[in-house]
Amino acid sequence: MTGATDGDGDAAEEVRRPSVAAVARDRRVWLILAVVAGLLVCCCSAVVGALIALSSGLLSA
């Protein structure tokens, strides 16, 4: 009883996951990360700009 078993008592097949290096080579992962980073930078810069405008009195709260 050392291995994982399914309902019939047989050893369950081991599911192989791709290694981190194999995932990092996938261009889709880098594209998704680039899009997320771009959105994060745009949102953060918009928030900082709004805060600066509010603090300088350009916008009325």
C-alpha positions as a Markdown table, in Angstrom:
| # | Residue | x | y | z |
|---|---|---|---|---|
| 1 | Met | 0.0 | 0.0 | 0.0 |
| 2 | Thr | 2.8 | 2.4 | -0.7 |
| 3 | Gly | 1.5 | 3.8 | -4.0 |
| 4 | Ala | -1.7 | 5.6 | -4.9 |
| 5 | Thr | -4.6 | 3.3 | -5.7 |
| 6 | Asp | -7.8 | 3.7 | -7.6 |
| 7 | Gly | -11.1 | 2.2 | -6.5 |
| 8 | Asp | -10.2 | -1.3 | -7.7 |
| 9 | Gly | -7.0 | -1.5 | -5.8 |
| 10 | Asp | -4.8 | -1.1 | -8.9 |
| 11 | Ala | -2.0 | 1.4 | -8.9 |
| 12 | Ala | -3.1 | 4.7 | -10.4 |
| 13 | Glu | -1.2 | 5.9 | -13.4 |
| 14 | Glu | 1.3 | 8.6 | -12.6 |
| 15 | Val | 0.4 | 11.9 | -14.3 |
| 16 | Arg | 3.5 | 13.6 | -15.6 |
| 17 | Arg | 3.5 | 17.4 | -15.4 |
| 18 | Pro | 5.7 | 19.5 | -17.7 |
| 19 | Ser | 8.8 | 20.9 | -16.1 |
| 20 | Val | 9.2 | 24.5 | -15.3 |
| 21 | Ala | 11.8 | 24.9 | -18.1 |
| 22 | Ala | 9.4 | 23.4 | -20.6 |
| 23 | Val | 6.7 | 25.8 | -19.6 |
| 24 | Ala | 9.1 | 28.7 | -19.7 |
| 25 | Arg | 10.0 | 27.9 | -23.3 |
| 26 | Asp | 6.3 | 28.2 | -24.3 |
| 27 | Arg | 5.8 | 31.6 | -26.0 |
| 28 | Arg | 2.2 | 31.8 | -25.0 |
| 29 | Val | 3.2 | 31.9 | -21.3 |
| 30 | Trp | 5.5 | 34.9 | -22.0 |
| 31 | Leu | 2.8 | 36.6 | -24.0 |
| 32 | Ile | 0.3 | 36.2 | -21.2 |
| 33 | Leu | 2.8 | 37.5 | -18.7 |
| 34 | Ala | 3.6 | 40.5 | -21.0 |
| 35 | Val | -0.1 | 41.4 | -21.3 |
| 36 | Val | -0.6 | 41.2 | -17.6 |
| 37 | Ala | 2.5 | 43.3 | -16.8 |
| 38 | Gly | 1.4 | 45.9 | -19.4 |
| 39 | Leu | -2.1 | 46.1 | -17.8 |
| 40 | Leu | -0.6 | 46.4 | -14.4 |
| 41 | Val | 1.7 | 49.2 | -15.4 |
| 42 | Cys | -1.1 | 51.1 | -17.1 |
| 43 | Cys | -3.4 | 50.8 | -14.2 |
| 44 | Cys | -0.7 | 51.8 | -11.7 |
| 45 | Ser | 0.4 | 54.8 | -13.7 |
| 46 | Ala | -3.2 | 55.9 | -14.1 |
| 47 | Val | -3.8 | 55.7 | -10.3 |
| 48 | Val | -0.5 | 57.5 | -9.6 |
| 49 | Gly | -1.4 | 60.2 | -12.1 |
| 50 | Ala | -4.9 | 60.7 | -10.6 |
| 51 | Leu | -3.4 | 60.9 | -7.1 |
| 52 | Ile | -0.9 | 63.6 | -8.2 |
| 53 | Ala | -3.6 | 65.5 | -10.0 |
| 54 | Leu | -5.8 | 65.4 | -6.8 |
| 55 | Ser | -2.9 | 66.5 | -4.6 |
| 56 | Ser | -2.0 | 69.4 | -6.8 |
| 57 | Gly | -5.6 | 70.5 | -7.0 |
| 58 | Leu | -6.1 | 69.9 | -10.7 |
| 59 | Leu | -9.1 | 67.7 | -10.0 |
| 60 | Ser | -11.9 | 68.6 | -7.6 |
| 61 | Ala | -12.8 | 65.6 | -5.4 |
